[in-house]
Amino acid sequence: MSWLWAIIVGFVLGLIARAILPGKQHQPLWLTTLFGIIGSVLGNAVATWIGVADTKGIDWTRHLLQLAGAVLVVGLGEMAYGAIRGKNRQTT
């Protein structure tokens, strides 16, 4: 069941990250979900490292760190995907 939640959270965070990033992203939805999962794991790691992973009530700081991680990973992933697919070539 934890894998299902990871996919759901990754999907939601990936979509929010795509909405936050400027411009149009060209990566497929499955890759956005994967980047969202990676960003969520990264945010959880940072939250654990700074000691805010488990608090009483809603873990707002952890959720914000997960979103920040998703924005970072989706942004970097979009650049890498565009470079691989040849969509970010500049013409001179």
Rosetta blueprint (number, residue, H / E / L):
1 M L
2 S H
3 W H
4 L H
5 W H
6 A H
7 I H
8 I H
9 V H
10 G H
11 F H
12 V H
13 L H
14 G H
15 L H
16 I H
17 A H
18 R H
19 A H
20 I H
21 L L
22 P L
23 G L
24 K L
25 Q L
26 H L
27 Q L
28 P L
29 L H
30 W H
31 L H
32 T H
33 T H
34 L H
35 F H
36 G H
37 I H
38 I H
39 G H
40 S H
41 V H
42 L H
43 G H
44 N H
45 A H
46 V H
47 A H
48 T H
49 W H
50 I H
51 G L
52 V L
53 A L
54 D L
55 T L
56 K L
57 G L
58 I L
59 D L
60 W H
61 T H
62 R H
63 H H
64 L H
65 L H
66 Q H
67 L H
68 A H
69 G H
70 A H
71 V H
72 L H
73 V H
74 V H
75 G H
76 L H
77 G H
78 E H
79 M H
80 A H
81 Y H
82 G H
83 A H
84 I H
85 R H
86 G L
87 K L
88 N L
89 R L
90 Q L
91 T L
92 T L
